[in-house]
Amino acid sequence: MLAAIDLMAEKGYKGVSTKEIAAAAGVSEMTLFRNFGSKFNLLEKAIDRYHYSIEMTRIFNEKVTWDLRTDLLMFSQMYHEIMDRNRKLFLIVLRDDELIEIRERAQKHPRKLLELLTNYFTEMQSRNRMIQTDAETQAITFMWMNYGAFLTQLFGASTITKVTLPEFIESSIELFVRGLSIDEQ
């Protein structure tokens, strides 16, 4: 899978053949087809395997401290770490209109993150650690803010701003905490 991702990121989905992928992976083309059936299926499996919903679910289940600043910082840092690790997959899928079906299927991952964040904000409200607000709206705002930062990093943030990703994360978390914390009001 990694060989396929590297080649597709370099040459585009359409620009690489299954023969090239097999050669780069050190397997026969027949083995590639036996395991994946097609180049499209291989890319779908890669999206499922390397996307963030499994890791983020584990973090929400095992590492939450119920401190808004600590948790949001952890969520944001982990999100960016995972997204950066998978940046080649995003480049492949975002650049090719033929891959709309894969983009639509990959929506299960942000939907899962939205569910995790919404549940987190709802629980923070029930614990009286966050102001009463629409949890899903805050969750999607947090997601879109981080996704926008990821895309900007992906396509050359340094040409737009000198603000680094860690500075952005710290600043945005501080704004969220100030806006949502009961004690910050």
C-alpha positions as CSV (number, residue, x, y, z in Angstrom):
1,M,0.0,0.0,0.0
2,L,2.8,2.4,0.9
3,A,4.4,2.0,-2.5
4,A,1.1,2.7,-4.2
5,I,0.5,5.8,-2.1
6,D,4.0,7.1,-2.8
7,L,3.7,6.6,-6.6
8,M,0.1,8.0,-6.8
9,A,1.2,11.0,-4.8
10,E,4.1,11.6,-7.2
11,K,2.4,10.8,-10.5
12,G,-1.3,11.1,-9.8
13,Y,-3.9,8.3,-9.6
14,K,-4.2,8.1,-13.4
15,G,-0.5,8.5,-13.9
16,V,0.6,5.3,-12.3
17,S,-0.1,1.7,-13.5
18,T,-0.7,-1.4,-11.5
19,K,2.5,-2.8,-13.0
20,E,4.5,0.1,-11.6
21,I,2.9,-0.3,-8.2
22,A,3.6,-4.0,-8.1
23,A,7.2,-3.4,-9.1
24,A,7.7,-0.7,-6.4
25,A,6.1,-3.0,-3.8
26,G,8.3,-6.0,-4.9
27,V,5.4,-8.2,-5.9
28,S,4.0,-9.4,-9.1
29,E,1.1,-7.7,-10.7
30,M,-0.9,-10.9,-10.2
31,T,-0.3,-10.7,-6.5
32,L,-1.5,-7.1,-6.4
33,F,-4.7,-8.1,-8.2
34,R,-5.2,-11.1,-6.0
35,N,-4.9,-9.0,-2.9
36,F,-6.8,-5.9,-4.0
37,G,-8.6,-6.6,-7.3
38,S,-7.9,-3.2,-8.8
39,K,-5.9,0.0,-8.3
40,F,-9.1,1.7,-7.1
41,N,-9.7,-1.0,-4.4
42,L,-6.1,-0.6,-3.3
43,L,-6.6,3.1,-2.8
44,E,-9.9,2.5,-0.9
45,K,-8.2,0.0,1.4
46,A,-5.4,2.5,2.0
47,I,-7.9,5.2,2.9
48,D,-9.6,2.9,5.4
49,R,-6.3,1.7,6.9
50,Y,-4.5,5.0,7.3
51,H,-7.3,7.4,8.1
52,Y,-7.7,8.9,11.6
53,S,-11.0,7.7,13.0
54,I,-9.6,4.5,14.7
55,E,-6.7,6.4,16.4
56,M,-9.0,9.3,17.4
57,T,-11.6,6.9,18.8
58,R,-8.8,5.3,21.0
59,I,-7.7,8.8,22.2
60,F,-11.3,9.8,23.1
61,N,-11.8,6.4,24.9
62,E,-8.5,6.2,26.7
63,K,-6.8,9.7,27.2
64,V,-9.5,12.2,27.9
65,T,-8.8,14.2,31.1
66,W,-12.0,16.3,31.2
67,D,-9.9,19.4,31.3
68,L,-11.0,21.5,28.2
69,R,-7.6,23.0,27.5
70,T,-5.6,19.8,27.9
71,D,-8.1,17.7,25.9
72,L,-8.6,20.1,23.0
73,L,-4.8,20.6,22.7
74,M,-4.4,16.8,22.7
75,F,-7.2,16.3,20.1
76,S,-5.8,19.1,17.8
77,Q,-2.2,17.9,18.0
78,M,-3.1,14.3,17.4
79,Y,-5.4,15.3,14.5
80,H,-2.5,17.2,12.8
81,E,0.0,14.5,13.5
82,I,-2.3,11.9,11.8
83,M,-3.3,14.2,8.9
84,D,0.3,15.1,8.2
85,R,1.3,11.4,8.3
86,N,-1.4,10.8,5.7
87,R,-0.9,13.9,3.6
88,K,0.0,11.9,0.5
89,L,-3.4,10.2,0.6
90,F,-5.2,13.5,0.8
91,L,-3.2,14.9,-2.2
92,I,-4.1,11.8,-4.3
93,V,-7.8,12.0,-3.5
94,L,-8.2,15.8,-3.6
95,R,-6.5,16.1,-7.0
96,D,-8.5,13.6,-9.0
97,D,-12.1,14.1,-9.9
98,E,-12.4,10.5,-10.8
99,L,-12.0,9.6,-7.1
100,I,-15.2,11.3,-6.0
101,E,-16.6,7.9,-4.8
102,I,-13.6,7.4,-2.5
103,R,-13.9,11.0,-1.2
104,E,-17.6,10.3,-0.4
105,R,-16.7,7.0,1.3
106,A,-14.0,8.6,3.3
107,Q,-16.5,10.9,4.9
108,K,-17.2,8.3,7.5
109,H,-14.0,9.4,9.2
110,P,-14.9,13.1,9.8
111,R,-18.4,11.9,10.7
112,K,-16.9,9.7,13.4
113,L,-14.7,12.6,14.6
114,L,-17.8,14.9,14.7
115,E,-19.6,12.3,16.8
116,L,-16.7,11.9,19.2
117,L,-16.3,15.7,19.6
118,T,-20.0,16.3,20.0
119,N,-20.2,13.6,22.7
120,Y,-17.2,15.1,24.4
121,F,-18.7,18.6,24.5
122,T,-22.0,17.2,25.6
123,E,-20.4,15.4,28.5
124,M,-18.3,18.5,29.4
125,Q,-21.5,20.4,29.7
126,S,-23.2,17.7,31.8
127,R,-20.1,17.8,34.1
128,N,-20.5,21.6,34.3
129,R,-17.0,22.1,32.9
130,M,-18.2,24.0,29.8
131,I,-20.9,26.6,29.1
132,Q,-24.2,25.4,27.7
133,T,-24.1,25.6,23.9
134,D,-24.9,23.5,20.9
135,A,-22.3,20.7,21.2
136,E,-22.4,19.7,17.5
137,T,-21.9,23.3,16.4
138,Q,-18.8,23.6,18.6
139,A,-17.5,20.3,17.4
140,I,-17.8,21.1,13.7
141,T,-16.3,24.5,14.3
142,F,-13.3,22.9,16.0
143,M,-13.0,20.3,13.1
144,W,-13.3,22.9,10.3
145,M,-10.8,25.1,12.0
146,N,-8.3,22.3,12.2
147,Y,-9.0,20.9,8.7
148,G,-8.5,24.4,7.3
149,A,-5.2,24.7,9.0
150,F,-4.2,21.2,7.7
151,L,-5.1,22.2,4.1
152,T,-3.2,25.4,4.4
153,Q,-0.2,23.5,5.6
154,L,-0.6,21.0,2.8
155,F,-0.7,23.6,0.1
156,G,2.0,26.0,1.4
157,A,1.1,28.0,4.5
158,S,4.6,29.5,4.6
159,T,3.7,31.6,1.5
160,I,0.7,33.0,3.4
161,T,1.8,33.5,7.0
162,K,4.8,33.2,9.3
163,V,2.5,31.7,12.0
164,T,3.6,28.1,12.6
165,L,1.2,25.2,13.1
166,P,2.1,24.9,16.8
167,E,1.5,28.6,17.3
168,F,-1.8,28.3,15.5
169,I,-2.9,25.3,17.6
170,E,-2.0,27.1,20.9
171,S,-3.8,30.2,19.9
172,S,-6.9,28.5,18.6
173,I,-7.2,26.3,21.7
174,E,-6.8,29.3,23.9
175,L,-9.7,31.0,22.0
176,F,-11.9,27.9,22.3
177,V,-11.1,27.6,26.0
178,R,-11.8,31.3,26.7
179,G,-15.1,31.0,24.8
180,L,-16.4,27.8,26.2
181,S,-15.0,27.5,29.8
182,I,-17.3,28.4,32.7
183,D,-14.4,29.7,34.8
184,E,-13.1,31.9,31.9
185,Q,-16.4,33.8,31.6
